[in-house]
Amino acid sequence: MPNFDIWLAIAYYMVMKKSHADSKQDEIVNAAIRLFSRKGIEGTSVREIGREAGVTDAAIYKHFESKDDVALSVFSRYSDLYSKLVDYYRQFESPFEHRLDKMIVDILEQHDKDRFGLLLLGQRHEIFARLGATHRLPIVAMTDFIQLGIEEEAIPKQSARLTAALVIGAFTRLAVFSDMGGLPPTLSDMKTEIQERIRGLVGLK
């Protein structure tokens, strides 16, 4: 066999090996997402994550140093997603009210595609303190979004941080009640009413 063919075979093997490893890591993270959203981080063990993912404890520790390392991977995924979503609408060229309405719809539709994100972001955990050192958090992105509305005089002067916390809290509680069956599983079905309530929350008339 020519040397090039040997090199090609080795390269293919290494790619497939990495693909398999990445697939296992994704399975572990997805299993952790399901468990953390139901039981919280403290209430979930490494063994339970392994059982849910169909892997051994050793396989988990091959990819992650600890359960908190798994949690950091999970929370950073959703934290980054929602921060980028809010930042997109902060930079969008449109009246503040229109940006707010569109952002609300996007957040609701994201929940309907993957309800675990808002459920996890509503949990209190020291992971957020660690994330804040290296990642832009949703509370920071939402604070900047509200502050822009104040500066544009689209909404009254107020504590942007407090309003951001109230808005994010509204979304995470909606996700909880949807998960419990107290609200429809697809929150976007209620988008018009939710838009109206959140507009009132930020001071839009």
C-alpha positions, 0 to 999 in steps of 0.5 A: 500500500502506498504511504499516502494511502496509509496516511489517509487510513490513519487520518480517517481512523483518527477522525472517526475516533474523535467523532465517536468521542464527541458523540459520547460527550454530547450524550453525557451532556444531553443526559445531564441536561434532562436530569439537572432540569428535573432534579437540580445539580445537587440532586443529580449524581455522576452515576445517574448521569452515566445511567441516563447516558448509557455510559460508565462513570469512567467514561464521564471522567474521561471527558469531564473532571467532575460533575460541576464540570459537566454542569458548567458545559450545560449551563454555558450552552444555554447561557451563551444561547440566550445572551446572544439572542438578547444581544442580537435584538439590542443591536437590531435597527428598529424601534425598541418596542418592536425589538422587545416584541420580536425578542419575546417571540424568539425566546418563547419559540426557543423554549418550545424547541428546547424547554430545558434551557429556561428551566436550567437558567432559573436554577440557583447555583454557584455555576453562574458565578464561575460562568460570569468570569468567562461568559456574558450572562443573560442578566448582563445582556438583558440589563444592557438591552433595557438600558438602551431602551431607557437611553432611547427614552422608549421606556421610563428611567428605572433600574435596568438591572432590576427590570432585567431580573424581573423579565428573565424571572418571568420567562423562567417561571413561565417555563416552570409552570409550562413544565408542570402542566399549569400552562401550555407546553408551547408558550408561543401559543400565548405570545400576544398576552405574554408580550403585553405583560412584559411590555407593561413590566418594562414600562411601555404603554 
